[in-house]
Amino acid sequence: MPSPSNIPAASAQRHFDIVVAPGYVLLELASLVEVLRLANRVCPSPPFTYAYRSLRGGPVASSSEATIQTDRIPSQPKADYLFVIGNSDPDHPDLSLGRVVSDYTFRGAQVFLLSEAASRYIDEQGTEDMSTHWENASFLRERRAQFEAKLSIATEQGAVVTCAGMEATTDVALAVIGRHISGPTRMTVADIMLHENIRDFSSLQPFSGSKTTATGDAKLDQCIKVMQANIEDPLPINEIVEALKLSNRSLERKFKNYFGTTPNGFYREMRLAKANNLLLNTTMSVREIGLACGFPNGFSSVYKSFFGVTPFVLRREKRQVKQR
């Protein structure tokens, strides 16, 4: 999914309600929460908040016996997004959430149903052309001979998105945060997670043998890898174009279509995203960070023009927060 490249630093926080049922899949919960946590870590102002929910509230244990404390699902939710985590039993009564889904969508939230939660919704609503994990798709076919779930990692139908779950949860979460933070910042989150390729919703689930790429465009992927390999000493775009055997116009069109920005703009933001991560999470000096990210001169002014604050001020504010 294309992501905007220049999100204002002071944009409002987006809230996620995360609903779990007994036996929830810890991998799916962690994949979502770690994406949100890391995005909050690398951005100057945390863009996301989240809360754990369940039908009855209280402690809820995962299939691997990890337990989290939850609050009851509110009768008048105010979240921007609802994620319902799957478990190992599509028939579990706590996954029957049609009313909950309606409450959230009625108030403008987008709902993401993962694996078994998606299967349960599909089964109860009689809806087709939706996605779930391929194992659950087989389960649904046994119940409804004519049913064929889509084998993409996610299918978006307005306010409701059905998802394969498992490790594809990371891709879905990265796609969602990409609506509210810049493309390079999103890629920084993926890099910290060692998540090499961010799959689009339309990507097929891996068992199908499909080959995935970061953007779906091989030349664009190559260009981004060249940029990532040349952060400290940025290459002129003309050199990158020549190495890729592309025209300037072709590369600009690719970046515009996928990221909504120019190659130079993306390259600069990628370097700033790395600089921001180093600033928040290392003891390197501001000058050292500027040099490491290809800004031998004017780093502070470039940083402030993008993030709205100087690197010195941001580092001081973060230290004050930690001391409280």
N, C-alpha and C positions, 0 to 999 in steps of 0.2 A: 504494500500500500504506500503510495507516495506520502512523504512527510514534509510539512512546511519547514523552510530553512531559517527563518528569522522570527522566532517567537519572542515577543516582548519579555524582558526580564521580570517585569512586575505583574505578569498575567496571574489571574486568580488561581488558587489551588483547586485541583479536582479531587473529589473524594470517591473512594472505592469501598463498597460493602462487599465482604467476602463471606459467603455462606458455605458452611460445612455440615455434613451429616456424619453420623457414626460410621467409622471405617473409611473416612475420606483418604484420598491418595496424597500422601505427604509431598511427593514430587511435584504435583500440580500446584499445591499451595505454595511451596518454596519457590517454584519457578516464577509465579506471579509476584510474590512479596519481595523477592530479591531484586527483580527488575525495578519495582517501585522504590525500594530502599536505596539502591545504587543510583538511580536517577536523582533522588533527594540528596545524595552525597556529593555528586559531581556538579550539581547546579548551585548557583549562588544563593538562591532562595528555594527551599524545598517546594516543588510543584505539586506534590501528591500527598494525600492522607489516606488512611485505610482503617477499617475496623472489622473484627471477626464477628460473624453472626451465626446463629442457628435457630431452629424453630422454638426451642425451649430455653435457650441460654445455658450458661454453665459450662463445665469442662466437657470437651468432646475429643475422643481418642481416634487417631488415624488407624489404618490397617497395620501400620508398623508400630503401633502402641505409643506414638508420640501424642501428647495431649496439649490442647490449647484452651484457653479460657475465652468464652464467647458471650456476647450480649444477644438478647432476643431480637429477632427481625422486627423493626419498627412498623407500626401500622400505617404511618405516614412517612415513608422514607424520603430522604433528601440527598441521596447519593447521586453522583454523575454516572457511575457505573456499578453494576452488580455482577459479580463473578460467582457462579455456583460450582464448587469443586466436586468432581466425580468421586464415587467410591467403587467398591468391587461388586455391588449388587444393584442392578437397575431397578429391581422391584422394591427396594427399601422405601418405606412409606415417607421418610423425610425428604425424598427426592421428588415427591408429588407437589410441585410448587407453582402450578398454573396461576393460582390467585396471587401469589407473591410476585411472579413475573408481571402480571397485569398491574399490580400496585406500583411497581417501579417504572414500568414503561409509561403509565398514565401520567407520572410526574416528571417525565422527560429523560429518564435514565436509559442507557443502553445496557442490555442484559446479555451476558456471555455464559452459556451453559456448556460445561466440559464433560466429555466422554459419557459416563452413565447418566449424568444429569440431562445431557442432550438427548440420549436415547429415551429416557422417561418422558421428556417433553414431546418428542416426536411421536411416541407411542400413544400418549394420552390425547394429543391434539389432532392426531390423524394427519399430520403435516408431512409432506414429502419435499424433495429437493433441499434437504438439510444434511449437515455433516455430523458424524460421530466417529468414535474409534472403530477401526475396521472389525475388531472382535465383536463390538456391540452391533455393528451393521449386520453381521451374521446372525446374531441373536434376534434382531428385528425381522429378518427374512424368515426365520423359523416360525415366527408368530403370524406374519402377514406375507403370504407367498408372493404377492405382487410388489412388495416394497423393495426399493433400492436406495439406500442412503448414499449420498455423495461421498467420494473418497478424498476430497480436498481436506486440508487441515482445518479449515473453517468456512462456514457459509453465512454470509450476512444478509438477512432479510429485514431491512428496516431496523427496528429497535431490538430485535432478537438475533443473536449470533450463536449458532451451534458449532461446537469445536471438537476436534479429535481428542484433545487433552494430552496427557503424558508430557513428553518433552516438547511437543508442539505448543504447549502453554507459553513457553518462553517467547516463541515467535509472535504469538497473539498479543502477549503483554507488550513486547517491543513495538508492535504495530500501533497499539493504543497510545502508548506514551509518545510515539512519534507525531501524534496529532497536536501535542502541546509543548514539545521541546524541539530544538533544531535537529536536523539530520545528523550532523557530526556528533552532537551530544548523545543522541541515541546510539550511534555506533561506538562511542566510548563506553557506554553501559554494556553493550554486547561484547566489546573487547575485554573488559574486566571479567566478564563471565566466561571468557574463552569460547564464546558462541560465534563461530566463524561466519556462517551464512544466515542472514535473516530471511526467512521464507515468507512469501506472500500468502494471503489466505487461500489463493487458488492452487497453491502447490499441492501435489499429491502426497498422500501419506507414504513414508519410506518403503513400506513393504511392497509397493507397486514397482520399485526399481527406478523411479524417476530421479533424474539428476538435478539437484538444486543449485542455484547460484544466489549470490547476495542480493542482486537486483533483478535477475531475470534477463539481463543483457550482458553478454560475455565481455564486450569491449568496455562497458561502463565498469564492470567488476575489475578488469585489468587496470583501468585508470585509477580507481580508488586504491588498489593495492600498491601502485606506483607512488601515489601520494602518501600512503601510510608508511612506506619504506623511506620516504624522503621528507620527514618532518623537520629535522634540524637544519637541513640545507634544502629549502624548497626549490623544486625545478620549475623553470618557466613553462607555462602551459604549451607554448609552441614546441618545446622539446618532447613533452608527453604525447602531444598529437602526432608528432613525427614518428615516435617510437611505436605508437599504436596503429600507424598507417591510416589515420582518420583526418578529415578536414576539421578546421576550427568550428565551422558551422554545425557539422554533424555532432561533435562532442557537446557543444553548447545546447543543441536541441535535446540530447539525451539527458543532460543535467536538468534542463528546464522541465522536461516531462516528468522525471522521476523525483527530483528534489525541489523543484520550484526556484532554482537559483542558478548562477553561472558556475563554471568550473573554478574560476578564481575565488568566487565567494565561498564555495564549498570547501576548497583547500584552506582558506583562511579560517573558516569556522572549525574545521577539523583540528588545526593547530591550536586555536584558542580553547577548544574543548580539552585537549591534552594539557594545555597550560593550566586550565582551571582545575583539573584533577590533581596535577602536581602541586598547585598552590594550596589546595585544601587538605592534601593527604601526605605531604612530605615536608621536610625542613629545608629544602633548597631555597636559596635566596630568590627574590623576585628577578634579579638580573640573570641568575643562572637558569631560571625557568624560561625567561624570554629567549635566551640563546638556544636552549634545548628545543624550543618550539619554532625556531626560524624567525625570531624577531630581535635582531641584533640592536635595533634602534626603535625608540617610540613604542615599546611594548605596553607600558602603562596606559598611554592614551588610546591605543587600539583596543586594549582590554576594556577600558571604561566606555568606549563608544559602543561596544557590543553588550556588556553586562550591566552597564549603568553605574558602576562603582569601580574605584581603582583597586588593583590587586592588594595594595597595602591596607586599605580600609577593610576589604573583605576578610583578609587574614586576621586582622585585629578583632573584627566582629565575631568570627568563628571561635577565636581563642576565648573571648569573653563568655560566649555561650557555654563552652566546655567547663569553664570555671564555676558556673552557677550550680 
